[in-house]
Amino acid sequence: MSAWTYEKAGVPHLKGDPAYNRKISGLIRSTHTPGVCGDTLGFASLFDLKKTGIKDPLLVASTDGVGTKLELARLLNKHDTIGIDLVAMCVNDLITSGARPLFFLDYYASGKFQTDVIGEVLKGVTEGCRQSGCALVGGETAIMPGFYTDKKTKLVAQYDVAGFSVGAVDRKKVVTGKKIKAGNIILGIQSSGFHSNGYSLIRKIFSEKELRGPVGRKLLTPTILYVKPVLALVKKLPVNGIVNITGGGFYDNLPRVIPKGLGAQIDRASWKVPEIFRVAQKAGGISDHEMYKTFNMGIGMVVILQKRHVRAAQKILKGFKLNAWSIGKITKESGVSVA
């Protein structure tokens, strides 16, 4: 029997592959912004915070993944938007404090090294970074044979991804939610669909045949990146609170920003819920309460501000081709009501 090597165990010698390194380096460099320092293939990444121009910066960090939406990507063998989702899930959280994303790192793990899949995912990551104005400064590819397994041999190998974003905001301009008052308007900004939440439930609702068809392709629509439109709002208007409507829907996410003693009243008739949500609700026999507790229902991001600023905010968002509606208000009664 010949001697074992790392490659025979299923892990290619990536760091010594010039062609692979050139491809990765080119994609990473396409996202670089002022402030990025050092070699893209070094052990760690350097960033010059002075280049941001922020006088008194506070660093803001966020991390997230894409969840079981990855299984849908495998079924459809379409991986070029997963990276967009990954960036969005991180930076959309980061901007709720009014921070500007500065740089991003990604982690890709699989039981098998498949360059075409990794390349497609990375293309999405770099596209998401460019749309967000942040730099991809590094990442990690972990190949773990025997750890990630899958019985569906006709699909690409199972993989998982995680993202890490760091941004900065001027100390005097941090959006904390502390300024939220009763009577403030809850402005809901459109989503592109389910974004990257609730897919464990979605995959129970629809059959594999449905997920491989038009329904599945619709469900794979990438998450909207709200960085530029939301930061435009923060720059031009006094914004009291920002909420990313992710897993937990309205009931779990709004209280994360609203001060203690106050609540939110949501008028679900104030916007048209996209048809795909109703299709899922009917297919799964899901209650209205569960829908608004699990999914974004067509509202991907919420901005809380005074009533007199609503029209100006809608105009700014329209400039980014985003619809926004007054979907509710802040109340003196604690808790979230959706009616």
Buried (B, 14 or more C-beta within 10 A) or exposed (E): EEEEEEEEEEBBEBEEEEEBBEBBEEBBEBBBBEBBEEEBEEEEBEBEEEEBEBEEBBEBEBBBBBBBBBBBBBBBEBBBBBBBBBBBBBBBBBBBBBBBBBBBBBBBBBBBBBEEBBBBBBBBBBBBBBBBBBBBBBBEBBBEBEEBEBEEEEBBBBBBBBBBBBBBBBEEBEBBBEBBEEEBBBBBBBBBBBBBBBBEBBBEBBEEEBBBEEBBEBBBBBBBBBBBBBBBBBEEBEBBBBBBBBBBBBBBBBBEBBBEEBBBBBBBEEBEBBEBBEBBBEBBEBEEEBBBBBBBBBBBBBBBBBEEBBEEBBEBBEEBEBEBBBBBBBBEEEEBBBE
